[in-house]
């Protein structure tokens, strides 16, 4: 009896093993269909965007348009960055300041060429700028003295008092400028003024008295 039961159990196992593949075949088909349907759900729930054509576009595959994001300038990264070692700031001190430099005549600190030239002895300082080494005169022309009162002496102070001069500067000089309709009065007296050659001749011819400075 025991042997018959073992044979019956063995035959039952072989029958179940033989019939099992037939039953699992439809289940495998259903699993494959379920796997094919999963990507459609992932396109909605997994963070994907549906394109107009119906295909899914992953957020990890989206790239900006070429040229919309220019490359950032990396400052202070040496010569390979295109900004060299100073990062576009230039040097330190004189070279980093705007307007710096010594000018075209600078020769590195040595005596400049213009100062190395030999100078002639005894040259006049009058050849230099007028403001420091020359005298500036207030000018009066002869036709301005046509209506001058002979009783009043012509001096820098009297010329300023009459309104002919506003600033006496370094002195007053009488020039020979005249007009055809203006005539000089006879007997004018001058003091503390200088004259041009033509003015002196005209005043001398008119009988003017000129008091020379000592």
JOHUPE-V730438 format. One record per residue. N is the residue number from 1. RES is the residue in one small letter. PSI is psi in whole degrees, -180 to 180 (none if undefined). Layout:
N | RES | PSI
N | RES | PSI
This chain:
1 | x | -40
2 | x | -39
3 | x | -38
4 | x | -36
5 | x | -40
6 | x | -40
7 | x | -40
8 | x | -38
9 | x | -40
10 | x | -40
11 | x | -34
12 | x | -40
13 | x | -43
14 | x | -36
15 | x | -38
16 | x | -39
17 | x | -36
18 | x | -37
19 | x | -16
20 | x | -45
21 | x | -34
22 | x | -37
23 | x | -33
24 | x | -15
25 | x | -49
26 | x | -34
27 | x | -39
28 | x | -39
29 | x | -41
30 | x | -35
31 | x | -42
32 | x | -39
33 | x | -37
34 | x | -39
35 | x | -36
36 | x | -28
37 | x | -18
38 | x | -42
39 | x | -34
40 | x | -40
41 | x | -38
42 | x | -29
43 | x | -22
44 | x | -44
45 | x | -16
46 | x | 10
47 | x | 16
48 | x | 158
49 | x | 133
50 | x | 128
51 | x | 165
52 | x | -27
53 | x | -9
54 | x | -12
55 | x | 150
56 | x | 137
57 | x | 121
58 | x | 146
59 | x | -26
60 | x | -14
61 | x | -5
62 | x | 132
63 | x | 147
64 | x | 160
65 | x | 143
66 | x | 126
67 | x | -12
68 | x | -22
69 | x | 92
70 | x | 156
71 | x | 134
72 | x | 137
73 | x | 120
74 | x | 107
75 | x | 142
76 | x | 33
77 | x | 23
78 | x | -168
79 | x | -28
80 | x | -20
81 | x | -8
82 | x | -5
83 | x | 11
84 | x | -169
85 | x | -23
86 | x | 2
87 | x | 31
88 | x | 1
89 | x | -10
90 | x | -162
91 | x | -162
92 | x | 150
93 | x | -120
94 | x | -40
95 | x | -16
96 | x | -12
97 | x | 145
98 | x | 138
99 | x | 11
100 | x | 168
101 | x | 167
102 | x | -7
103 | x | 167
104 | x | -21
105 | x | -3
106 | x | 133
107 | x | 38
108 | x | 14
109 | x | -16
110 | x | 169
111 | x | 124
112 | x | 161
113 | x | -41
114 | x | -27
115 | x | -16
116 | x | -13
117 | x | 146
118 | x | 142
119 | x | 144
120 | x | 136
121 | x | 138
122 | x | 16
123 | x | 155
124 | x | 143
125 | x | -11
126 | x | -16
127 | x | -10
128 | x | -164
129 | x | 146
130 | x | -35
131 | x | -24
132 | x | -31
133 | x | 5
134 | x | 158
135 | x | 138
136 | x | 124
137 | x | 146
138 | x | 131
139 | x | 136
140 | x | 127
141 | x | 158
142 | x | -34
143 | x | -16
144 | x | -14
145 | x | 12
146 | x | -34
147 | x | 20
148 | x | 139
149 | x | 126
150 | x | -28
151 | x | -16
152 | x | 129
153 | x | 139
154 | x | 107
155 | x | 166
156 | x | -38
157 | x | -40
158 | x | -35
159 | x | -38
160 | x | -36
161 | x | -33
162 | x | -11
163 | x | 8
164 | x | -35
165 | x | 145
166 | x | -35
167 | x | 130
168 | x | -14
169 | x | -136
170 | x | 1
171 | x | 175
172 | x | 135
173 | x | 131
174 | x | 124
175 | x | 162
176 | x | 14
177 | x | 126
178 | x | 166
179 | x | 154
180 | x | -33
181 | x | -10
182 | x | 132
183 | x | 142
184 | x | 138
185 | x | 154
186 | x | 136
187 | x | 26
188 | x | 148
189 | x | 133
190 | x | 144
191 | x | 140
192 | x | 33
193 | x | 160
194 | x | 163
195 | x | 151
196 | x | 167
197 | x | -44
198 | x | -36
199 | x | -39
200 | x | -40
201 | x | -43
202 | x | -40
203 | x | -37
204 | x | -40
205 | x | -29
206 | x | 2
207 | x | 30
208 | x | 152
209 | x | 122
210 | x | 119
211 | x | 112
212 | x | 147
213 | x | 142
214 | x | none
